[in-house]
């Protein structure tokens, strides 16, 4: 376990932190198999930003769930820094996910009863960081996301753009090596969407992370270093 956590941190720029090979995922609906992912793969390198595009229902979110260790592929391999994480048990996958992968979703998914500061600090505290240090880093992240003035506010007291900026800060809480984003600006109006995406790209590049993001917006996809596509369940 320690080997993968250490190895991801030491991977140099331009080296693959994530490798996906011949990935397949089949669900059972009404007693019948439904094959969502049918093969293919890609590499994601440190410092690289990749857009994942494809028609609705093509399996983009399913792929993100698998590479984010929230689900297991039916077959194929997922490697982080060369380690086959798809073979890990749930406890190990959870530890790797908490420490090395950040998530930004279409909806902010902030905890409604907690302030912006608490929402960002909680992932760190779950990883054993003491409350004082977690709060200090949370404030820095909220400041970087231009929402530090909302630190003591609940999500219901913030605008949609402010909530999503807070979600971006939360995704960076544990200084992940890989950031996964599923339509991160999909619920925002064009002006707020552009501002949040600018922030996301800026923070990812400054922190030398790798990012894979799902989008239907070809203007956003064009700002990635490259694109990969899912067509008929095949990752190209």
VOBA-100399 format. One record per residue (C-alpha): chain; x, z, y; residue in one letter. Coordinates in steps of 0.5 Angstrom, whole numbers, plus 500, padded with zeros to 3 digits. Layout:
BEGIN
+--------+-----+-----+-----+---------+
| cadena |  c1 |  c3 |  c2 | residuo |
+--------+-----+-----+-----+---------+
|      A |   X |   Z |   Y |       A |
...
+--------+-----+-----+-----+---------+
//
This chain:
BEGIN
+--------+-----+-----+-----+---------+
| cadena |  c1 |  c3 |  c2 | residuo |
+--------+-----+-----+-----+---------+
|      A | 500 | 500 | 500 |       X |
|      A | 505 | 502 | 505 |       X |
|      A | 509 | 495 | 503 |       X |
|      A | 504 | 491 | 506 |       X |
|      A | 502 | 495 | 512 |       X |
|      A | 510 | 495 | 514 |       X |
|      A | 511 | 488 | 512 |       X |
|      A | 505 | 485 | 517 |       X |
|      A | 508 | 489 | 523 |       X |
|      A | 515 | 486 | 521 |       X |
|      A | 513 | 479 | 520 |       X |
|      A | 516 | 474 | 526 |       X |
|      A | 513 | 469 | 530 |       X |
|      A | 511 | 463 | 527 |       X |
|      A | 511 | 466 | 520 |       X |
|      A | 504 | 466 | 516 |       X |
|      A | 501 | 473 | 517 |       X |
|      A | 495 | 470 | 513 |       X |
|      A | 494 | 465 | 507 |       X |
|      A | 488 | 463 | 504 |       X |
|      A | 488 | 458 | 498 |       X |
|      A | 482 | 455 | 494 |       X |
|      A | 477 | 460 | 496 |       X |
|      A | 470 | 460 | 493 |       X |
|      A | 464 | 464 | 494 |       X |
|      A | 458 | 464 | 490 |       X |
|      A | 452 | 468 | 491 |       X |
|      A | 446 | 469 | 487 |       X |
|      A | 439 | 468 | 490 |       X |
|      A | 433 | 468 | 486 |       X |
|      A | 437 | 468 | 480 |       X |
|      A | 440 | 462 | 482 |       X |
|      A | 448 | 461 | 484 |       X |
|      A | 449 | 459 | 491 |       X |
|      A | 456 | 457 | 492 |       X |
|      A | 457 | 458 | 500 |       X |
|      A | 465 | 457 | 500 |       X |
|      A | 467 | 451 | 495 |       X |
|      A | 475 | 451 | 496 |       X |
|      A | 480 | 449 | 501 |       X |
|      A | 485 | 454 | 505 |       X |
|      A | 489 | 455 | 511 |       X |
|      A | 495 | 459 | 514 |       X |
|      A | 495 | 463 | 520 |       X |
|      A | 501 | 465 | 523 |       X |
|      A | 503 | 470 | 528 |       X |
|      A | 502 | 469 | 535 |       X |
|      A | 497 | 463 | 533 |       X |
|      A | 490 | 462 | 535 |       X |
|      A | 486 | 458 | 531 |       X |
|      A | 478 | 456 | 532 |       X |
|      A | 474 | 455 | 526 |       X |
|      A | 468 | 450 | 527 |       X |
|      A | 463 | 447 | 522 |       X |
|      A | 455 | 446 | 522 |       X |
|      A | 451 | 452 | 522 |       X |
|      A | 450 | 455 | 514 |       X |
|      A | 457 | 452 | 512 |       X |
|      A | 460 | 458 | 511 |       X |
|      A | 464 | 460 | 517 |       X |
|      A | 462 | 467 | 517 |       X |
|      A | 462 | 468 | 510 |       X |
|      A | 470 | 466 | 510 |       X |
|      A | 471 | 471 | 516 |       X |
|      A | 468 | 477 | 512 |       X |
|      A | 472 | 475 | 506 |       X |
|      A | 479 | 474 | 510 |       X |
|      A | 477 | 481 | 514 |       X |
|      A | 477 | 484 | 507 |       X |
|      A | 469 | 486 | 508 |       X |
|      A | 467 | 482 | 502 |       X |
|      A | 471 | 479 | 496 |       X |
|      A | 472 | 472 | 494 |       X |
|      A | 469 | 469 | 487 |       X |
|      A | 475 | 466 | 486 |       X |
|      A | 482 | 464 | 490 |       X |
|      A | 487 | 468 | 494 |       X |
|      A | 488 | 471 | 500 |       X |
|      A | 495 | 474 | 502 |       X |
|      A | 497 | 478 | 508 |       X |
|      A | 504 | 477 | 509 |       X |
|      A | 505 | 475 | 502 |       X |
|      A | 501 | 480 | 499 |       X |
|      A | 495 | 478 | 495 |       X |
|      A | 489 | 483 | 498 |       X |
|      A | 484 | 480 | 494 |       X |
|      A | 486 | 484 | 488 |       X |
|      A | 486 | 491 | 492 |       X |
|      A | 481 | 496 | 490 |       X |
|      A | 476 | 498 | 496 |       X |
|      A | 480 | 504 | 498 |       X |
|      A | 486 | 500 | 499 |       X |
|      A | 482 | 494 | 502 |       X |
|      A | 479 | 499 | 507 |       X |
|      A | 486 | 502 | 509 |       X |
|      A | 489 | 495 | 511 |       X |
|      A | 483 | 493 | 514 |       X |
|      A | 482 | 499 | 519 |       X |
|      A | 490 | 499 | 521 |       X |
|      A | 491 | 491 | 521 |       X |
|      A | 485 | 487 | 522 |       X |
|      A | 481 | 488 | 529 |       X |
|      A | 474 | 485 | 529 |       X |
|      A | 469 | 482 | 535 |       X |
|      A | 462 | 480 | 533 |       X |
|      A | 457 | 476 | 537 |       X |
|      A | 453 | 482 | 538 |       X |
|      A | 458 | 488 | 541 |       X |
|      A | 455 | 493 | 535 |       X |
|      A | 457 | 499 | 540 |       X |
|      A | 455 | 506 | 538 |       X |
|      A | 449 | 507 | 542 |       X |
|      A | 450 | 514 | 542 |       X |
|      A | 457 | 514 | 544 |       X |
|      A | 460 | 512 | 551 |       X |
|      A | 465 | 506 | 552 |       X |
|      A | 471 | 511 | 551 |       X |
|      A | 468 | 514 | 545 |       X |
|      A | 467 | 507 | 542 |       X |
|      A | 474 | 505 | 543 |       X |
|      A | 477 | 512 | 541 |       X |
|      A | 473 | 513 | 535 |       X |
|      A | 477 | 507 | 530 |       X |
|      A | 484 | 511 | 532 |       X |
|      A | 481 | 518 | 530 |       X |
|      A | 479 | 515 | 524 |       X |
|      A | 486 | 513 | 522 |       X |
|      A | 488 | 520 | 524 |       X |
|      A | 490 | 519 | 531 |       X |
|      A | 489 | 526 | 535 |       X |
|      A | 483 | 526 | 540 |       X |
|      A | 488 | 526 | 546 |       X |
|      A | 492 | 521 | 544 |       X |
|      A | 486 | 516 | 542 |       X |
|      A | 483 | 518 | 549 |       X |
|      A | 489 | 516 | 553 |       X |
|      A | 490 | 509 | 549 |       X |
|      A | 482 | 508 | 550 |       X |
|      A | 483 | 508 | 557 |       X |
|      A | 489 | 504 | 557 |       X |
|      A | 485 | 499 | 553 |       X |
|      A | 478 | 499 | 557 |       X |
|      A | 483 | 498 | 564 |       X |
|      A | 486 | 492 | 561 |       X |
|      A | 479 | 490 | 559 |       X |
|      A | 477 | 491 | 566 |       X |
|      A | 471 | 496 | 564 |       X |
|      A | 475 | 503 | 565 |       X |
|      A | 470 | 504 | 571 |       X |
|      A | 465 | 504 | 565 |       X |
|      A | 469 | 509 | 561 |       X |
|      A | 463 | 515 | 561 |       X |
|      A | 457 | 510 | 560 |       X |
|      A | 453 | 509 | 554 |       X |
|      A | 452 | 502 | 552 |       X |
|      A | 445 | 502 | 555 |       X |
|      A | 448 | 503 | 562 |       X |
|      A | 452 | 497 | 561 |       X |
|      A | 451 | 489 | 562 |       X |
|      A | 452 | 485 | 556 |       X |
|      A | 459 | 482 | 559 |       X |
|      A | 461 | 489 | 560 |       X |
|      A | 459 | 491 | 553 |       X |
|      A | 463 | 485 | 550 |       X |
|      A | 469 | 487 | 554 |       X |
|      A | 468 | 494 | 551 |       X |
|      A | 468 | 491 | 544 |       X |
|      A | 474 | 487 | 545 |       X |
|      A | 478 | 493 | 547 |       X |
|      A | 475 | 497 | 541 |       X |
|      A | 478 | 491 | 537 |       X |
|      A | 485 | 492 | 539 |       X |
|      A | 484 | 500 | 538 |       X |
|      A | 489 | 500 | 532 |       X |
|      A | 494 | 495 | 535 |       X |
|      A | 492 | 490 | 529 |       X |
|      A | 496 | 484 | 527 |       X |
|      A | 490 | 480 | 526 |       X |
|      A | 484 | 479 | 530 |       X |
|      A | 478 | 476 | 527 |       X |
|      A | 472 | 474 | 532 |       X |
|      A | 465 | 471 | 530 |       X |
|      A | 462 | 467 | 536 |       X |
|      A | 465 | 473 | 540 |       X |
|      A | 461 | 470 | 547 |       X |
|      A | 455 | 467 | 543 |       X |
|      A | 450 | 472 | 546 |       X |
|      A | 453 | 471 | 553 |       X |
|      A | 451 | 467 | 559 |       X |
|      A | 456 | 461 | 561 |       X |
|      A | 460 | 465 | 566 |       X |
|      A | 460 | 472 | 562 |       X |
|      A | 462 | 468 | 556 |       X |
|      A | 468 | 464 | 560 |       X |
|      A | 470 | 471 | 563 |       X |
|      A | 470 | 475 | 556 |       X |
|      A | 474 | 469 | 552 |       X |
|      A | 479 | 469 | 558 |       X |
|      A | 480 | 476 | 557 |       X |
|      A | 480 | 475 | 549 |       X |
|      A | 486 | 470 | 549 |       X |
|      A | 490 | 474 | 554 |       X |
|      A | 490 | 480 | 550 |       X |
|      A | 491 | 477 | 544 |       X |
|      A | 497 | 473 | 547 |       X |
|      A | 500 | 479 | 551 |       X |
|      A | 500 | 483 | 544 |       X |
|      A | 503 | 477 | 540 |       X |
|      A | 497 | 478 | 535 |       X |
|      A | 494 | 472 | 531 |       X |
|      A | 487 | 470 | 532 |       X |
|      A | 482 | 467 | 528 |       X |
|      A | 475 | 465 | 531 |       X |
|      A | 468 | 462 | 529 |       X |
|      A | 465 | 458 | 535 |       X |
|      A | 460 | 452 | 536 |       X |
|      A | 463 | 451 | 543 |       X |
|      A | 468 | 445 | 543 |       X |
|      A | 470 | 447 | 550 |       X |
|      A | 472 | 454 | 547 |       X |
|      A | 475 | 451 | 540 |       X |
|      A | 479 | 446 | 545 |       X |
|      A | 483 | 452 | 548 |       X |
|      A | 486 | 454 | 541 |       X |
|      A | 492 | 452 | 538 |       X |
|      A | 489 | 448 | 533 |       X |
|      A | 482 | 448 | 529 |       X |
|      A | 480 | 448 | 522 |       X |
|      A | 473 | 446 | 519 |       X |
|      A | 468 | 448 | 514 |       X |
|      A | 465 | 442 | 511 |       X |
|      A | 460 | 442 | 505 |       X |
|      A | 463 | 449 | 504 |       X |
|      A | 470 | 446 | 504 |       X |
|      A | 476 | 449 | 508 |       X |
|      A | 480 | 444 | 511 |       X |
+--------+-----+-----+-----+---------+
//
